[in-house]
Amino acid sequence: MGILYDASILTGPDALDGAVIKPQGREGGTHQISDTVEPIEVQQQNGTVLQVNDRLTVGDTLYRVTGLQYFESYASFDIYDNNLNGIVLKLASVDDPSIAIRLLVPFDGFVPGGAAIREISVSMVDPASYWTWNQLDTNDNFTIDVKTDVVCFATGTLIDTDRGPRPVHLLRVGDMIRTRDHGMQPLRWLGGRQLSASELAGQTRLHPIRVAAGALGPGMPARDLTVSPQHRLLVRSAIAERMTGAPEVLIAAVHLLGHPGIERIAAETIGYWHLMFDRHEIVFAEGAEAESLHLGPMALSGMSDDALTELRALFPDLVAAGIAGAPAPTCRPVMRGKPVKKLIERQLRNFKPLVAAPAWA
């Protein structure tokens, strides 16, 4: 057993000589890479090398290594440009060999810690039958500077308005939306995008998360709620308060995976929509409490140039603060990472819902 770090899914033609690789969602280039940069479990057959026929678990699928390619390239990072060498792994599903993906794996030390890759220009590619683990098994802690426009609620989600629940994709700027903290508020901006089958192929992180009716608590949500993975939902519990000091916190749907009734679902295509107000708000979606768009660095990095132009015109100060890494505060504290896992474990152990009835109910 080993761990392979810094692996990102690569799409595009088989030939890599002279390839120009850009993040998924950016125009141009011959190939694209997702921003799936995370540890991947490897069933090692040889303790010193990674080689053809070794097995890797990517997501929930077991793959066999069908080929390796050594590559040399020049990369543009968000901090400076530099050489970038590594390998490309070709993988085929053990259960269904027709399902194949590729992983681009930079060698240790070639990516500056915390850097974001903007573009890779490949200068040379050679086949290889194996590669030694001592160049592959540490985490360079990089990201992919991806622009996907993935924005929150799935098409069809019912949002509470002054006219009752309405599908999110039928809302319009100026509609009055029910918010938790400030009553009815006018919708200032609505952003959305339909992701195609090709954009979703091999991009597990873009597939939606479904929160089954009642999964958060009694009547929460009232009907199944489907959101993008990074969309944060409100959690209200005594356990959360003991852990954070706040009775209510926001947690991204992806961090709630593993809780009964919350699961990632495969989608051939999906429409995502996000709502923007004068401030960060809690809105009611399918009866559950969920955040509106917050212009932090992550959200801004996922916006197209056209969307950013619109947002700059409407919210120049908020956009500038988000780009500078000092966004306006969220309407509730945000809970991330390992504490969320501990929270879920404690909630289940004590048979407590993630969203308790409010004290004022």
Phi, psi and omega in degrees: 000134177218175178236126176256122182256170172058041180256130177229142184289134183247132177234156180131184181302159181293323182288130181249349179301123179074011182293147170245113188254126180234157179299148177305130179101343177271140181282156178087175181086165179258338181223166177224155175235143176278176176258029176279087181244097187203163178295143178233129180287138181235127174274093186289135174260343179222130187290345185248342184226156168258129187215170178304139180084353170296158183245137180233140174259113179246117188065236178252011185249135177269125181244156172250138177287118181256349179186155176228145174227131172275138178225151170241141183205173173240128187243146173259119177254171179284350181249324173192173179260150183196166174295149178217112178244154180179203178230156171246124178261130172262130185232144175232138179300135178295321182282327182220091184302344178288344177271112185228144175222170174231146177240130175265120188236101177295147174292153178305135173089353182273339179254123178301137180305128178081001182283160175245129179279127180256328181196144178233126177250111184280131180253335183202140179225134176227142176289156178213152178261343178198168171213148185282142183293335185291354174254000191236344197253029169236159186263115178282352175058055177247171176231170174253128184283072189270146173237112185238344184061021178290119189224079156076252189281141176287150176310135179097346179302132180274123181249133179291128178229180178289351177250018181094182180295132179226145178300136186302323184286350178260359177289158178223153177306133182100342176299146180268118185250137179286125177243156183290318189265334189229025177063214180285127181230142180288137176288124183265331181205141177232120180241144180201160178203142174263120178269131183276172178298321181292326178289329181274342184300122178073005184249074184305323185295342181269346182289143187288165176244130180257128175254108185295153177307128179081001183292331181272336183163177180305118180073011182236104350283169179286328176227164179307135180243128180243125184224166173286156189303324184271002179288129185267138179249153180277132176242131181230111181201154177295327179293317177299321180295319179294328183279327188242342185087357179243132181291336180229137179225162174253134181226131178297141183304324182297331180279352178264359177302139184106337174283138181308131177088000179241116186212154174278138180240144177286139181226133175285326175205154183208139173256133180241138182225144177226147184248138182235135178238183179295338178216168175293127185231162168259124177246174183247116183239119184052031179087354179261158180265125184217158184282157165270180181296131174245124186278066172270176182303320181295314180297318181294325180292340180266005182267142173290166179299321180295317180296319179297321178299316178297314183293323177298322180292324183274320187227062186303319182290319180294318179295314180299318180294320180294317178296324181283356179083015179230060184292163174302152182295151174286157183288344174218155175300148180256131180251132185224166166064215186301324177303328179294318178300317178295321178300311181299316179301316181290322179299314182291320181297329182258008178055044181249142177286155176291331178238100178282160175299136180295152182298333183271359182288000000 
